[in-house]
């Protein structure tokens, strides 16, 4: 079960940011990058994993058993982009004309949902 990031310690926040920015990091590099002991680094990773914010996979790195830590997938809420069964016309590469039929229909569907 994922925890709110506002409930994390300073070390956990720094660790989570490192994992997200790197896209994945070996635990043996994780604690070095955070400039903490391996013991403290292991505790941070374990806590983040228990809170559902990172995932750990056993691996061998530079001849040693370690973990590869990756960001946990986040549940994305697309409901704010929807009006009924229509996806917002602002999603995509095209410029949207606010006077277009597609935009008008989407706005009308927003009004009908309430």
C-alpha distances in whole Angstrom, upper triangle without the diagonal:
4,7,10,12,15,13,14,17,20,20,16,17,20,18,16,19,21,18,18,22,23,21,20,22,23,22,26,26,23,24,28,27,25,28,26,27,26,24,23,21,20,18,17,15,14,12,11,10,8,6,6,9,11,12,15,18,21,24,28,29,33,33,30,27,24,21,20,17,16,14,11,12,11,11,15,16,20,21,23,25,26,29,29,29,30,29,30,33,32,30,32,35,37,39,38,41,40,43,42,42,39,37,39,38,34,35,37,34,32,34,34,31,31
4,7,9,12,11,11,15,17,17,14,14,17,16,13,16,18,16,15,19,20,18,18,20,22,21,24,24,21,22,26,24,22,26,24,26,24,23,21,20,19,17,15,14,14,11,9,9,9,5,5,6,10,12,15,18,21,24,28,28,32,33,30,27,24,20,19,16,15,12,9,10,9,10,13,15,18,20,21,23,25,28,28,28,29,27,28,31,30,27,29,32,35,36,36,39,38,41,40,40,37,35,38,36,33,33,35,33,30,33,33,30,30
4,6,8,7,8,12,15,15,12,12,15,15,12,15,17,16,16,19,21,20,20,21,23,21,25,25,21,22,25,24,21,24,23,25,24,23,20,19,19,16,14,14,14,11,9,10,9,6,7,8,11,14,17,20,23,26,29,29,33,34,31,28,25,22,21,17,16,14,12,13,11,12,15,16,20,21,22,24,26,29,30,30,31,29,29,32,31,29,31,34,36,37,37,40,39,42,42,42,38,37,39,38,34,34,36,34,31,34,34,31,31
4,5,6,8,11,13,15,12,11,15,15,12,14,17,17,16,19,21,20,21,22,24,23,26,25,22,23,26,24,21,25,24,26,25,24,21,20,21,18,16,16,16,13,11,13,13,9,10,9,13,16,19,23,26,29,31,31,34,36,33,31,27,24,23,19,18,15,13,14,12,13,14,16,19,20,20,23,25,28,29,30,30,28,28,31,29,27,30,32,35,35,35,38,36,40,40,40,37,35,37,36,32,32,35,32,29,32,33,29,29
4,5,5,9,10,12,9,7,11,12,9,11,14,14,13,16,18,18,19,20,22,21,24,23,19,20,23,20,18,21,21,23,23,22,19,18,19,17,14,14,15,12,10,13,13,10,11,9,12,16,19,22,25,27,30,29,32,34,31,29,26,23,21,18,16,13,13,14,12,14,15,17,20,22,21,24,26,29,31,31,31,29,28,31,29,27,29,31,34,34,35,38,37,40,40,41,37,35,38,37,33,33,36,34,31,34,35,32,31
4,6,8,10,12,10,9,12,14,12,13,16,17,16,18,21,21,22,23,25,23,26,25,21,22,24,22,19,22,22,24,25,24,20,20,21,18,15,17,18,14,13,16,16,12,14,13,16,19,22,26,28,31,33,32,35,37,34,32,28,26,25,21,20,17,17,18,16,17,18,19,23,23,23,25,28,31,32,33,33,31,30,33,30,29,32,33,36,36,36,39,37,41,41,42,39,37,39,38,35,34,37,35,32,34,36,32,32
4,7,10,12,9,9,13,14,13,14,17,18,17,20,22,22,22,23,25,22,25,25,21,21,24,22,19,22,21,23,23,22,18,18,19,16,14,15,16,12,11,14,13,10,13,12,15,19,21,25,27,30,32,32,34,36,33,31,27,24,24,20,20,17,17,19,17,18,20,21,25,26,25,28,30,33,34,35,36,33,33,36,34,32,34,36,39,39,39,42,41,44,44,45,42,40,42,41,37,37,39,37,34,37,38,34,34
4,7,8,6,6,10,10,9,12,14,15,15,17,19,20,19,20,21,19,22,21,17,17,20,19,16,18,17,19,19,18,15,15,16,13,10,12,13,9,9,12,12,10,12,11,13,16,18,22,24,27,29,28,31,32,29,27,24,21,21,18,17,15,15,18,17,19,21,22,26,27,27,29,32,35,36,37,37,34,34,37,34,33,34,36,39,40,40,43,42,45,45,46,43,41,43,43,39,39,41,39,36,39,40,37,36
4,5,5,6,9,10,10,12,14,15,16,18,20,21,20,20,21,19,21,20,16,15,18,17,14,16,14,16,17,16,12,13,14,12,9,12,13,10,10,14,14,12,15,13,15,18,20,23,25,27,29,28,30,32,29,27,24,22,22,18,19,17,18,21,20,22,24,26,29,31,30,33,35,38,40,40,40,38,37,40,37,36,37,39,42,42,43,46,45,48,48,49,46,44,46,46,42,42,45,43,40,42,44,40,40
4,5,5,6,9,10,11,12,14,15,16,18,20,20,19,20,18,20,19,15,14,16,15,11,13,12,15,17,16,13,13,15,13,10,13,15,12,12,16,17,15,17,15,16,19,20,24,26,27,29,27,29,31,28,27,24,22,22,18,19,17,19,22,21,23,25,27,30,32,31,33,36,39,41,41,41,38,37,40,37,35,37,38,41,41,42,45,44,48,48,49,46,44,46,46,43,43,45,44,41,43,45,42,41
4,5,5,6,9,10,11,12,14,15,16,18,17,16,17,14,16,15,12,10,13,12,8,10,9,12,13,13,9,9,11,10,7,10,12,10,10,14,15,14,16,14,14,17,18,21,22,24,25,24,26,27,25,23,20,18,18,16,17,16,18,21,21,24,25,28,31,33,33,34,37,40,42,42,42,39,38,41,38,36,37,38,42,42,43,46,46,50,50,51,47,45,48,48,44,44,47,45,42,45,47,43,43
4,5,5,6,8,10,10,12,14,15,16,15,15,16,14,16,15,12,11,14,13,10,13,12,14,14,14,10,9,11,9,6,8,10,8,7,10,12,10,12,10,11,14,15,19,20,22,24,23,25,27,24,23,19,17,17,13,14,13,14,17,17,20,22,24,28,30,30,31,34,37,39,39,39,36,36,38,35,33,35,36,39,40,41,44,44,47,47,48,45,43,45,45,41,42,44,42,40,42,44,40,40
4,5,5,6,9,10,11,12,14,15,15,15,17,16,18,17,13,13,16,14,11,14,14,16,17,17,14,12,14,13,9,11,13,11,9,13,14,12,13,10,12,15,17,20,23,24,26,25,27,29,27,25,21,19,18,15,14,13,14,17,16,19,20,23,26,28,27,29,32,35,37,37,37,34,33,35,33,31,32,33,36,37,38,41,40,44,44,45,42,40,42,42,39,39,42,40,37,40,41,38,38
4,6,5,6,9,10,10,12,14,14,13,15,14,16,14,10,11,12,10,7,11,11,14,15,16,13,11,14,13,10,11,14,13,11,14,16,15,16,13,13,16,17,20,22,23,24,23,25,27,25,24,20,18,17,14,14,13,16,18,18,21,22,25,28,30,30,31,34,37,39,39,39,35,35,37,34,32,33,34,37,38,39,42,42,46,45,47,43,41,44,44,41,41,44,42,40,42,44,41,41
4,5,5,6,9,10,11,12,11,10,12,11,13,11,8,8,11,9,7,11,10,13,13,14,11,8,11,11,7,7,11,10,8,11,14,13,13,10,10,13,13,16,18,19,21,19,22,24,21,20,16,14,13,10,11,10,13,16,17,20,22,25,27,30,30,31,34,38,39,39,38,35,35,37,34,32,33,34,37,38,40,43,43,47,46,47,44,42,45,45,41,42,45,42,40,43,44,41,42
4,5,5,6,8,10,10,10,11,13,12,15,14,10,12,14,12,11,14,14,17,16,17,14,11,13,13,9,9,12,11,7,10,13,11,11,7,8,11,13,16,18,20,22,21,23,25,23,22,18,15,13,10,9,8,10,13,13,16,18,21,24,26,26,27,30,34,35,35,35,32,31,33,31,29,30,31,34,35,36,40,40,43,43,44,40,39,41,41,37,38,41,39,36,39,41,38,38
4,6,5,6,8,10,11,11,14,14,16,14,11,13,14,11,10,14,15,18,18,19,16,14,16,16,12,12,15,14,11,14,16,15,14,11,11,14,16,18,21,22,23,22,24,27,25,24,20,17,15,12,11,9,12,14,14,18,18,21,24,26,26,27,30,33,35,35,34,31,30,32,29,27,28,29,32,33,34,38,38,41,41,42,39,37,40,40,36,37,40,38,36,39,41,38,38
4,6,5,6,8,8,8,11,11,13,11,8,10,11,8,8,12,13,16,15,17,15,12,14,15,12,11,15,15,12,14,17,16,16,12,11,13,14,17,19,19,20,19,20,23,21,21,17,15,13,10,10,10,13,15,16,20,21,24,26,29,29,30,33,36,38,38,37,33,33,34,32,29,30,30,34,35,36,40,40,44,43,45,41,40,43,43,39,40,43,41,39,42,44,41,41
4,6,5,6,5,6,9,10,13,11,8,11,13,10,11,14,15,17,16,17,16,12,13,15,12,10,13,14,10,12,15,14,13,10,8,10,11,13,16,16,18,17,19,22,20,19,15,12,10,7,6,6,10,12,14,17,19,22,24,28,28,28,31,35,36,35,35,32,32,33,31,28,28,29,33,34,36,39,40,43,43,44,40,39,42,42,38,39,42,40,38,41,42,39,40
4,6,5,7,9,13,14,16,14,12,15,16,13,13,17,18,21,20,21,19,16,17,18,14,13,16,16,12,13,17,15,13,10,9,11,13,16,19,19,21,20,22,25,23,22,19,16,13,10,7,6,9,11,11,15,16,19,21,24,24,25,28,31,33,32,31,28,28,29,27,24,25,26,29,31,32,36,36,40,39,40,36,35,38,38,34,35,38,36,34,38,39,36,37
4,6,8,10,13,15,17,14,12,15,15,12,13,16,18,21,20,22,20,17,19,20,16,15,19,19,15,17,20,19,17,13,12,15,16,18,21,20,22,20,22,25,24,23,20,17,14,12,10,9,13,14,15,18,18,22,23,27,26,26,29,33,35,34,33,29,29,30,27,25,25,25,29,30,32,35,36,40,39,40,37,36,39,39,35,36,40,38,36,39,41,38,39
4,5,6,10,12,14,11,10,14,14,11,13,16,18,20,19,21,20,16,17,19,16,15,18,19,16,16,20,19,18,14,12,14,14,16,18,17,19,17,19,22,21,20,17,15,11,10,9,9,13,14,16,20,20,24,26,29,29,29,32,35,37,36,35,31,31,32,30,27,27,27,31,32,34,38,39,42,41,43,39,38,41,41,38,39,42,40,39,42,43,41,42
4,7,11,13,15,13,12,16,17,14,15,19,20,22,20,22,21,17,18,20,17,15,18,18,15,15,19,18,16,13,11,11,13,14,16,16,18,17,19,22,21,20,17,14,10,9,6,7,10,11,13,17,18,21,23,26,27,26,29,33,35,33,32,29,29,30,28,25,25,25,29,31,33,36,37,41,40,41,37,36,39,39,36,37,40,38,36,40,41,38,40
4,7,9,12,10,9,13,14,13,14,17,18,19,17,19,19,15,15,17,15,12,15,17,14,13,17,17,15,12,9,9,10,11,13,13,15,13,16,19,17,16,13,10,7,5,4,7,10,12,15,18,20,24,25,29,29,29,32,36,37,36,35,32,32,34,31,28,28,29,33,35,36,40,41,44,43,44,40,40,43,42,39,40,43,41,39,43,44,41,42
4,6,8,7,6,10,11,10,12,14,15,16,14,17,16,12,13,15,14,11,14,16,14,14,17,18,17,14,11,11,10,11,12,11,13,11,13,16,14,14,11,8,6,5,7,10,13,15,18,22,23,27,29,32,33,33,36,39,41,39,39,36,36,37,35,32,32,32,36,38,40,43,44,48,47,48,44,43,46,46,42,44,47,44,43,46,47,44,45
4,5,5,6,9,10,10,12,14,14,15,12,14,15,11,11,14,13,11,13,16,15,14,18,19,18,16,12,11,9,9,10,9,9,8,10,12,11,10,7,6,4,6,9,12,15,18,21,24,26,30,32,35,36,36,39,42,44,42,42,39,39,41,38,35,35,36,40,42,43,47,48,51,50,51,47,47,50,49,46,47,50,48,46,49,50,47,48
4,5,5,7,9,10,11,12,12,11,9,11,11,8,7,11,10,8,10,13,12,12,15,17,17,15,12,11,9,10,10,10,11,9,12,13,11,10,6,5,6,7,10,13,15,19,21,24,27,30,33,36,37,37,40,43,45,43,43,40,41,42,40,37,37,38,42,44,45,49,49,53,52,53,49,48,51,50,47,48,51,49,47,50,51,48,49
4,6,6,7,9,11,11,11,10,7,11,12,9,9,13,13,11,13,16,16,16,19,21,20,19,15,15,12,13,12,11,10,8,10,11,9,9,7,8,9,10,13,16,19,22,25,28,30,34,36,39,40,40,43,47,48,47,47,43,44,45,43,40,40,41,44,46,48,52,52,56,55,56,52,51,54,54,50,51,54,52,50,53,54,51,52
4,6,5,6,9,10,11,11,9,13,13,10,11,14,13,12,15,17,16,17,20,21,21,18,15,16,14,14,14,13,13,10,11,14,12,13,10,10,10,10,13,15,18,22,24,27,29,33,35,38,38,39,42,45,47,46,45,42,42,43,41,38,38,38,42,43,45,49,50,53,52,54,50,49,52,52,48,50,53,50,48,52,53,50,51
4,5,5,6,9,9,10,9,11,11,7,9,12,10,9,12,14,13,14,17,18,18,15,12,13,12,14,14,14,15,13,14,17,14,14,11,10,9,8,11,13,16,19,21,25,26,30,32,35,36,36,39,43,44,43,43,40,40,41,39,36,36,37,40,42,44,47,48,51,50,52,48,47,50,50,46,47,50,48,46,49,50,47,48
4,5,5,6,5,6,6,8,8,5,8,10,9,9,12,14,14,15,18,19,19,17,15,16,14,16,16,16,16,14,16,18,15,15,12,12,12,12,14,16,19,22,24,27,29,32,35,38,38,39,42,45,47,46,46,43,42,44,42,39,39,40,44,45,47,50,50,54,53,55,51,50,53,52,49,50,53,50,48,51,52,49,50
4,5,5,6,8,8,11,11,8,11,14,13,13,16,18,17,19,21,22,23,20,18,19,17,19,18,18,17,14,15,17,15,16,14,14,14,14,16,18,21,24,26,30,31,35,37,40,40,41,44,47,49,48,48,44,44,45,43,40,40,41,44,45,47,51,51,55,54,56,52,51,54,54,50,51,54,52,50,53,55,52,52
4,5,8,10,11,14,12,10,13,15,13,13,17,18,16,18,21,21,21,19,17,18,17,19,19,19,19,16,17,19,18,18,15,15,14,13,15,16,20,23,24,28,29,32,34,37,37,38,41,44,46,46,45,41,41,42,39,37,37,37,41,42,44,47,48,51,51,52,49,48,51,51,47,48,51,49,47,50,52,49,50
4,6,9,10,12,10,8,11,13,10,11,15,15,14,17,19,19,20,17,16,18,17,20,20,20,21,18,19,22,20,20,17,16,15,14,16,16,19,22,23,27,28,31,34,37,36,37,40,44,46,45,45,41,41,42,39,37,38,38,42,42,44,47,48,51,51,52,49,47,50,51,47,47,51,49,46,49,51,48,48
4,7,9,12,10,9,12,14,12,14,17,18,17,20,22,22,23,21,19,21,20,22,22,22,22,19,20,22,20,20,18,18,18,17,19,20,23,26,27,31,32,35,38,40,40,41,44,48,49,49,48,45,44,46,43,41,41,42,45,46,48,51,51,55,55,56,53,51,54,54,51,51,54,52,50,53,54,51,52
4,7,8,6,6,10,11,10,12,14,15,16,18,20,20,22,20,18,20,19,21,21,21,21,19,20,22,19,19,16,17,17,16,19,20,22,26,27,30,32,35,38,40,40,42,44,48,50,49,49,46,45,47,44,42,43,43,47,48,49,53,53,56,56,57,54,52,55,55,51,52,55,53,50,53,55,51,52
4,5,5,6,9,10,11,12,14,15,17,18,20,21,23,21,19,20,19,20,20,20,20,18,19,20,17,17,15,16,17,17,20,21,24,27,29,32,34,37,40,43,43,44,47,50,52,51,51,48,48,50,47,45,45,46,50,51,52,56,56,59,59,60,57,55,58,58,54,55,57,55,53,56,57,54,54
4,6,5,6,9,10,10,12,14,15,16,18,20,21,20,17,18,16,17,16,17,16,15,16,17,14,13,11,12,14,14,18,20,22,25,27,30,33,36,39,42,42,43,46,49,51,50,50,47,47,49,46,44,44,45,49,50,52,55,55,59,58,59,56,54,57,57,53,54,57,54,52,55,56,53,53
4,5,5,6,9,10,11,12,14,15,16,18,20,19,18,18,16,18,17,18,18,18,19,19,16,15,13,14,16,16,19,20,22,26,27,30,33,36,39,42,42,43,46,49,51,50,50,47,48,50,47,45,46,47,50,52,53,56,56,60,59,60,56,55,58,57,53,54,57,54,52,55,56,52,53
4,5,5,6,9,10,11,12,14,15,17,19,17,16,17,16,19,18,20,20,20,21,22,19,18,15,15,16,15,18,19,21,24,25,28,31,34,37,39,39,41,44,47,48,48,48,45,45,47,45,43,43,45,48,49,50,54,53,57,57,58,54,52,55,55,51,52,54,52,49,52,53,50,50
4,5,5,6,9,10,11,12,14,15,17,15,13,15,13,16,16,17,18,17,18,19,16,15,12,12,13,12,15,16,18,21,23,26,28,31,34,37,37,39,41,45,46,46,45,42,43,45,42,40,40,41,45,46,48,51,51,55,54,55,51,50,53,52,49,49,52,50,47,50,51,48,49
4,5,5,6,9,10,10,12,14,15,15,13,13,11,13,13,15,16,16,18,18,15,13,10,10,12,11,14,16,17,21,22,25,28,31,34,37,38,39,41,45,46,45,45,43,43,45,43,40,41,42,46,47,49,52,52,56,55,55,52,51,53,53,49,50,52,50,48,51,51,48,49
4,5,5,6,9,10,10,12,14,14,13,14,13,16,16,18,20,19,22,22,19,17,14,13,15,13,16,16,17,21,22,25,28,30,34,36,37,38,41,44,45,45,45,42,43,45,43,40,41,43,46,48,49,52,52,55,55,55,52,50,53,52,48,49,51,49,47,49,50,47,47
4,5,5,6,9,10,11,12,11,10,12,12,15,16,18,20,20,22,23,20,18,15,13,14,11,13,14,15,18,19,22,25,28,31,33,33,35,38,41,42,42,42,39,39,42,39,37,38,40,43,44,45,48,48,52,51,52,48,47,49,49,45,46,48,46,43,46,47,44,44
4,5,5,6,9,10,11,9,8,9,8,12,13,15,17,17,20,21,18,15,12,10,10,8,10,11,12,16,17,20,23,26,29,32,32,34,36,40,41,40,40,37,38,40,38,35,36,38,41,43,44,47,47,51,50,50,47,45,48,47,44,45,47,45,43,46,46,43,44
4,6,5,6,9,10,10,9,9,9,12,13,16,18,19,22,22,19,16,13,11,12,10,12,13,13,17,18,21,24,27,30,32,33,35,37,40,41,40,41,38,39,42,40,37,38,40,43,45,46,49,49,52,51,52,48,47,49,48,45,46,48,45,43,46,47,43,44
4,5,5,6,9,9,9,11,11,15,16,19,22,22,25,26,22,20,16,14,15,12,14,13,13,17,17,19,22,25,29,30,31,33,35,38,39,39,40,37,38,40,38,36,37,39,43,44,44,48,47,51,50,50,47,45,48,47,43,44,46,43,41,44,44,41,41
4,5,5,6,5,6,8,10,14,16,18,21,21,24,25,22,20,16,13,13,10,11,10,10,13,14,16,19,22,25,27,28,30,32,35,36,36,36,34,34,37,35,32,34,36,39,40,41,44,44,47,46,47,43,42,44,44,40,41,43,40,38,41,42,38,39
4,5,5,6,5,6,7,11,13,16,19,20,23,24,21,18,15,12,12,9,10,9,8,12,13,16,19,22,25,27,29,30,32,35,36,35,36,34,34,37,35,33,34,36,39,41,41,45,44,48,47,47,43,42,45,44,40,41,43,40,39,42,42,38,39
4,5,8,8,9,10,14,16,19,22,23,26,27,24,20,17,15,15,13,13,13,11,14,15,17,20,22,26,28,29,31,33,36,36,36,37,35,36,38,37,34,36,38,41,43,43,46,46,49,48,48,45,43,46,44,41,42,44,41,39,42,42,38,39
4,6,8,10,12,16,18,21,25,25,28,29,26,23,20,17,17,14,14,12,10,13,12,14,17,20,23,25,26,28,30,33,34,33,34,32,33,36,34,32,33,36,39,40,40,43,43,46,45,45,42,40,42,41,38,38,40,38,35,38,39,35,35
4,6,7,10,14,17,20,23,24,27,28,25,22,19,16,15,12,11,9,7,9,9,11,15,17,21,23,24,26,27,31,31,31,32,29,30,33,32,29,31,33,36,37,38,41,41,44,43,43,39,38,40,39,35,36,39,36,34,37,37,33,34
4,7,10,14,17,19,22,22,26,27,25,22,19,15,14,10,9,6,5,8,8,11,14,17,20,22,23,25,27,30,31,31,31,28,29,32,30,27,29,31,34,35,36,39,39,42,41,42,38,37,39,38,35,36,38,35,33,36,37,34,34
4,7,10,13,16,19,19,22,23,21,19,15,11,10,6,6,4,4,8,10,13,16,19,22,25,26,27,29,33,34,33,33,30,31,33,31,29,29,31,35,36,37,41,41,44,43,43,40,39,41,40,37,38,40,38,36,39,40,36,37
4,7,10,13,16,17,20,21,19,16,13,9,8,6,5,6,5,9,12,14,17,21,24,26,28,29,30,34,35,33,34,31,32,35,33,30,31,33,36,38,39,42,43,46,44,45,41,40,43,42,38,40,42,39,38,41,41,38,39
4,7,9,13,14,17,18,15,12,9,6,6,5,7,9,9,12,15,18,21,25,27,30,32,32,34,38,38,37,38,35,36,38,36,33,34,35,39,41,42,46,46,49,48,48,44,44,47,45,42,43,46,43,41,45,45,42,43
4,6,10,12,16,16,14,11,8,5,5,7,8,11,12,14,18,20,23,27,29,32,34,34,36,39,40,38,39,36,37,39,38,35,35,36,40,42,43,47,48,51,49,49,46,45,48,47,43,45,48,45,43,47,47,44,45
4,7,10,13,13,11,7,6,4,6,9,12,15,15,18,21,24,27,31,33,36,37,38,40,43,44,42,42,40,41,43,42,38,38,40,43,46,47,51,51,54,53,53,49,49,52,51,47,49,51,48,47,51,51,47,49
4,6,10,10,8,6,5,5,6,10,13,16,17,20,23,26,29,32,35,38,39,39,41,45,45,44,44,41,42,44,42,39,38,40,43,46,47,51,52,55,53,54,50,50,53,52,48,50,53,50,49,52,53,49,51
4,7,6,5,4,6,8,9,13,15,19,21,23,27,30,32,36,38,41,42,42,44,48,49,47,47,44,45,47,45,42,41,42,46,48,50,54,55,58,56,57,53,53,56,55,52,53,56,53,52,56,56,53,55
4,5,5,6,7,8,9,12,15,19,21,24,27,30,32,36,38,41,42,42,44,48,49,47,47,44,45,46,44,41,40,41,45,47,49,53,54,57,55,56,53,52,56,55,51,53,56,53,52,56,56,53,55
4,6,9,9,12,12,16,18,22,24,27,30,34,36,39,41,45,45,45,48,51,53,51,50,47,48,49,47,44,43,43,47,49,51,55,56,60,58,59,55,55,58,58,54,56,59,57,55,59,59,56,58
4,7,9,12,14,17,20,24,26,29,32,35,37,41,43,46,47,47,50,53,54,52,52,49,50,51,49,46,45,46,50,52,54,58,59,62,61,61,58,57,61,60,57,58,61,59,57,61,61,58,60
4,6,10,12,15,18,22,24,27,30,33,36,39,42,45,46,46,48,52,53,51,51,48,49,51,49,45,45,46,49,52,54,57,58,62,60,61,57,57,60,59,55,57,60,57,56,59,60,57,58
4,7,10,13,16,20,21,24,27,31,33,37,39,42,44,44,46,50,50,49,49,46,47,49,47,44,44,45,48,51,52,56,57,60,59,59,55,55,58,57,53,55,58,55,53,57,57,54,55
4,7,10,13,17,18,21,24,27,30,34,36,39,40,41,43,47,47,46,46,43,44,46,44,41,41,42,45,48,49,53,53,57,56,56,52,52,55,54,50,52,54,52,50,54,54,51,52
4,6,10,13,14,17,20,24,26,30,32,35,37,37,39,43,44,42,42,39,40,42,40,37,37,39,42,44,46,49,50,53,52,52,49,48,51,50,47,48,51,48,46,50,50,47,48
4,7,10,12,15,18,21,24,27,30,33,34,34,36,40,41,39,39,36,37,39,37,34,34,35,39,41,42,46,47,50,49,49,46,45,48,47,44,45,48,45,44,47,48,45,46
4,7,9,12,15,18,21,24,27,30,31,31,34,37,38,37,37,34,35,37,35,32,32,33,37,39,40,44,44,48,46,47,43,42,45,45,41,42,45,43,41,44,45,42,43
4,6,9,12,15,17,21,23,26,27,28,30,34,35,33,33,30,31,33,31,28,28,29,33,35,36,40,40,44,43,43,39,39,42,41,37,39,42,39,37,41,41,38,40
4,6,8,12,14,18,20,23,24,24,27,31,32,31,31,27,28,30,28,25,26,27,31,33,34,37,37,41,40,40,37,36,39,38,34,36,38,36,34,37,38,35,36
4,6,9,12,16,18,21,22,23,25,29,30,29,29,26,27,29,28,25,26,28,31,33,34,37,37,40,39,39,36,35,38,36,33,34,37,34,32,36,36,33,34
4,7,9,13,15,18,19,20,22,25,26,25,25,22,24,26,25,21,22,25,28,30,30,34,34,37,36,36,32,31,34,33,29,31,33,31,29,33,33,30,31
4,6,9,12,15,16,17,19,23,24,23,23,20,21,24,22,20,21,24,27,28,28,32,32,35,34,34,30,29,32,31,27,28,31,28,26,29,30,27,28
4,7,10,12,14,15,16,20,20,20,20,18,19,22,21,19,21,24,26,28,27,31,30,33,32,32,28,27,29,28,24,26,28,25,23,27,27,23,25
4,6,9,10,11,13,17,18,17,17,15,16,19,17,15,17,20,23,24,24,27,26,29,28,28,24,23,26,25,21,22,25,22,20,24,24,21,23
4,6,7,9,10,14,15,15,15,13,14,17,16,14,17,20,22,23,22,25,24,27,26,26,22,21,23,22,18,19,21,19,17,20,20,17,19
4,5,5,7,11,12,11,11,9,10,13,13,11,14,18,19,20,19,22,21,24,23,22,19,18,20,18,15,16,18,16,14,18,18,16,18
4,5,5,8,9,10,10,9,10,14,14,13,16,20,21,22,20,22,21,23,22,21,18,17,19,17,13,14,16,13,11,15,15,12,14
4,6,8,11,12,11,9,9,12,12,12,15,19,19,19,18,20,18,21,21,20,17,15,17,16,12,13,15,13,10,14,15,12,13
4,7,10,10,8,6,5,9,9,8,12,15,16,16,15,17,16,19,18,17,14,13,15,14,10,11,14,12,10,14,15,13,15
4,6,6,6,5,6,10,11,10,14,17,18,18,16,18,17,19,17,16,13,12,14,12,8,10,12,9,8,12,12,10,13
4,6,5,7,7,10,12,13,16,19,19,19,16,17,16,17,16,14,12,11,11,9,6,7,8,5,5,8,9,7,10
4,6,8,10,13,15,15,19,22,22,22,19,20,19,20,18,16,13,13,13,10,8,10,10,6,7,10,8,7,10
4,7,10,12,15,14,17,20,20,21,19,20,19,20,18,16,13,14,14,11,9,12,12,8,10,13,12,10,14
4,6,8,11,11,14,17,16,17,15,16,16,17,15,13,10,10,12,9,6,10,11,8,9,13,12,12,15
4,6,8,8,10,14,14,15,13,15,15,17,15,14,10,10,13,11,8,11,13,10,11,14,15,14,17
4,5,6,9,12,12,12,10,12,12,14,13,13,9,8,11,10,7,9,12,10,10,14,15,14,17
4,5,7,10,9,9,7,9,10,12,10,10,7,6,10,10,7,10,13,12,13,16,17,17,20
4,6,8,8,8,6,9,10,13,12,13,10,9,12,13,10,12,15,15,14,17,19,19,21
4,7,8,9,9,13,13,16,15,16,12,11,15,15,12,14,17,16,16,19,21,20,22
4,6,8,9,13,15,17,15,17,13,13,17,17,15,17,20,19,19,23,24,23,26
4,7,9,13,15,18,16,18,15,15,19,19,17,20,23,22,22,25,27,27,29
4,6,9,12,14,13,15,13,13,16,17,16,18,21,21,21,24,26,26,28
4,7,9,12,11,14,12,11,15,17,15,17,20,20,20,23,25,25,27
4,6,9,8,10,9,8,11,13,12,13,16,17,17,19,22,22,24
4,5,5,9,9,7,10,12,12,13,15,17,17,19,22,23,24
4,6,9,9,6,7,11,11,10,13,15,15,16,19,20,21
4,7,9,7,7,10,12,11,13,15,16,17,19,21,23
4,5,5,6,9,10,11,12,14,16,17,19,21,23
4,5,5,6,9,10,10,12,14,15,16,18,21
4,6,5,6,9,10,11,13,15,16,17,20
4,5,5,6,9,10,11,13,14,16,18
4,5,5,6,9,10,11,12,15,16
4,5,5,6,9,10,11,13,15
4,5,5,6,9,10,11,14
4,5,5,6,9,10,12
4,5,5,6,9,11
4,5,5,6,9
4,5,5,7
4,6,6
4,6
4
